[in-house]
Amino acid sequence: MSTCVFIQIQCKPGTTYQVAKEIALREIHSELYSTSGHYELMMKAYIPEGEDVGKYINDHLLDIDGIERSLTTMTFKAF
C-alpha cells in the first residue's frame, strides 16, 4: 500500500513552468496544480510502500532546479 502525500512547492521567481515541466517529465506525481498564495504548485503523489517519505521526496523532487522550498502534508486513513 502506498502513502498519499500532498506537496506544496515554492519556486524561484520565473521558474514555475519549468519546475512543473520537470515534475511532469519525472512522472512522480498523481496530480499537479498551479496555485495562488505562498506556494506556486501543489502536487499529489503516492510514495511506494516501504519507502521513507522524506528521503523519497528529497531524492525524486527536491533536486529540481528552481524549487526554493516545499511543504509536505501526510495523509492518513479517515475511517
JONOR-V617308 format. One record per run of one state. SS is the DSSP state (a for helix, b for strand, c for the rest). FROM is the first residue (numbers start at 1). TO is the last residue. Records with the same first field share a line. If there is no record, write none. Layout:
SS=FROM-TO / FROM-TO
This chain:
c=1-2 / 12-15 / 27-30 / 35-40 / 48-52 / 61-66 / 75-79
b=3-11 / 31-34 / 41-47 / 67-74
a=16-26 / 53-60
